[in-house]
Amino acid sequence: MRTPKEKSLTGTLAFVIVALILVSMPSNARAMLVALSPDRLLSGSDAIIVGVITSRVETGRSLDVTIRVERILMGAVGARTVDLSVGPYIPGANPPDAFPTEGTRVFVALRGSQDEGWRLASDLNAVAMVENGHVTALHHPTEIGIDDERWSPDDYVLAYDQFYRVHLTWFDRVSEWLRNLFN
């Protein structure tokens, strides 16, 4: 017969072994967050657009938006609108607030294609607001650090604004100027 102390030690040891086995096993339920530097996010995108959010619906399981495309800065987007759906990063959690309100003009980095569907190029800092001809702020900005590198929200805004300004044609610049003049 074992003593209470031996029983306690055996139970503790069994718990530790089971915990180690569970931690070491791969799990499909683990959430993985995609976070990239500003340069990697831009270069790794399949398309980058500027448009206006025309619909924003939170279903409880996802956040669904429709963006009316005004400009395609990179890639091929074969439609005048892009539909995006962002689900929870953690099973059972609410979807992230990945997009600002309807009517907001946005700069969005995308992965995918027209045929397979579009998704955000990164889980963090892939959506920024455009005002007065400039990328002015990120929607829900997050400072990101990977290994010894760190990127502040300002780093993303600066990189996105430079990318945006470089990819505007002469006609786009005049259109921006007129839009700002009448706003």
C-alpha positions in Angstrom: 0.0 0.0 0.0 1.3 3.5 -0.9 1.5 6.3 1.5 -0.4 9.6 0.8 3.0 11.2 0.1 3.8 8.6 -2.6 0.3 9.0 -4.1 0.7 12.7 -4.3 4.2 12.4 -5.9 2.8 9.8 -8.4 -0.1 12.1 -9.3 2.2 15.1 -9.8 4.6 13.1 -11.9 1.7 11.8 -14.1 0.4 15.4 -14.5 3.8 16.7 -15.6 4.3 13.9 -18.1 0.9 14.4 -19.7 1.5 18.2 -19.8 4.8 17.7 -21.5 3.3 15.3 -24.1 0.4 17.8 -24.9 2.8 20.7 -25.2 5.1 18.9 -27.5 2.3 17.6 -29.9 1.5 19.7 -32.9 -2.0 21.2 -32.7 -4.3 22.4 -35.5 -6.0 24.6 -32.9 -3.0 26.7 -32.2 -3.4 30.2 -33.5 -0.7 31.7 -35.6 -0.4 35.4 -36.2 1.2 36.7 -39.3 3.2 39.8 -38.7 5.7 41.3 -41.2 8.0 44.3 -41.5 6.7 47.2 -43.6 9.0 46.3 -46.5 8.2 42.6 -46.4 4.5 43.3 -46.2 4.7 45.5 -49.3 6.9 43.2 -51.3 5.0 40.0 -50.3 1.6 41.4 -51.3 -0.1 40.1 -54.4 -2.0 43.3 -54.7 -2.2 46.7 -53.0 -5.3 48.8 -53.5 -6.7 52.1 -52.4 -10.5 52.2 -52.0 -13.5 53.1 -49.9 -15.2 50.7 -47.5 -18.8 50.5 -48.7 -20.0 47.7 -46.4 -18.8 46.5 -43.0 -20.7 43.7 -41.3 -19.7 41.8 -38.1 -21.4 38.4 -38.1 -20.1 37.3 -34.7 -17.8 34.7 -36.4 -16.2 37.1 -39.0 -15.9 40.7 -40.0 -16.9 41.1 -43.7 -16.2 44.2 -45.7 -16.6 45.3 -49.3 -14.1 47.9 -50.6 -14.9 49.9 -53.8 -11.5 49.9 -55.6 -10.3 53.4 -56.6 -6.7 52.6 -57.5 -4.7 49.5 -57.9 -1.1 50.3 -56.9 0.2 46.8 -57.4 -1.0 43.5 -58.8 -4.1 42.7 -60.8 -7.5 43.1 -59.3 -10.1 42.2 -61.9 -13.2 43.7 -60.2 -14.4 47.1 -59.1 -15.0 45.8 -55.6 -13.0 43.5 -53.2 -14.8 41.4 -50.6 -12.8 40.5 -47.5 -13.6 38.4 -44.5 -11.5 38.3 -41.4 -12.3 35.5 -38.9 -11.1 35.1 -35.3 -7.4 34.4 -34.8 -8.2 32.4 -31.7 -11.0 29.7 -32.1 -14.2 30.9 -30.3 -13.0 34.5 -30.0 -14.6 37.5 -31.6 -13.2 38.6 -35.0 -10.6 41.3 -34.9 -11.6 44.9 -35.7 -9.4 44.8 -38.9 -11.2 47.6 -40.8 -12.5 51.1 -40.0 -16.1 52.3 -40.6 -18.0 52.5 -43.8 -17.0 55.5 -46.0 -13.4 55.4 -44.9 -10.8 55.6 -47.6 -8.2 52.8 -47.1 -4.8 51.5 -48.3 -4.9 47.7 -48.2 -2.2 45.1 -48.7 -3.7 41.9 -50.1 -2.7 38.2 -50.7 -4.6 35.9 -53.1 -6.2 36.5 -56.4 -9.5 37.3 -58.0 -10.2 33.6 -58.6 -9.2 32.2 -55.2 -10.4 35.2 -53.2 -8.6 37.9 -51.4 -7.3 38.1 -47.8 -5.2 40.6 -45.9 -1.4 40.2 -46.5 -0.7 40.3 -42.8 -2.8 39.9 -39.7 -1.3 43.2 -38.3 -0.9 46.6 -39.9 -2.2 45.7 -43.4 -4.9 48.4 -43.4 -4.2 52.1 -43.3 -6.3 55.2 -43.8 -5.8 57.6 -46.7 -6.6 61.3 -46.3 -5.7 64.4 -48.3 -3.6 62.4 -50.7 -1.5 60.6 -48.1 -1.5 57.5 -46.0 -2.0 59.0 -42.6 -2.5 56.3 -40.0 -2.9 52.5 -39.5 -6.2 51.1 -38.4 -5.5 49.6 -35.0 -1.7 50.1 -35.1 0.5 47.5 -33.5 4.2 47.8 -32.8 5.9 44.6 -34.0 9.1 43.0 -33.0 10.7 39.9 -34.4 14.1 38.7 -33.2 16.1 41.9 -32.7 14.1 44.1 -35.1 11.2 46.4 -34.2 8.8 48.4 -36.3 6.6 51.1 -34.9 3.2 52.1 -36.5 5.0 55.2 -37.8 7.4 53.0 -39.8 4.4 51.4 -41.6 2.7 54.7 -42.3 5.9 56.1 -43.7 6.6 53.1 -45.9 2.9 52.9 -47.1 2.8 56.7 -47.8 6.0 56.5 -49.9 4.7 53.5 -51.8 1.4 55.2 -52.4 3.0 58.4 -53.6 5.5 56.7 -55.9 2.7 54.6 -57.6 0.5 57.6 -58.4 0.4 58.6 -62.0 0.2 62.2 -63.1 -3.5 61.9 -63.6 -3.9 60.3 -60.1 -2.0 63.2 -58.6 -4.3 65.7 -60.3 -7.4 63.7 -59.2 -6.1 63.7 -55.6 -5.5 67.4 -55.7 -9.0 68.0 -57.0 -10.6 65.6 -54.5 -8.8 67.5 -51.7 -9.7 70.9 -53.1 -13.5 70.1 -53.0 -13.5 68.2 -49.6 
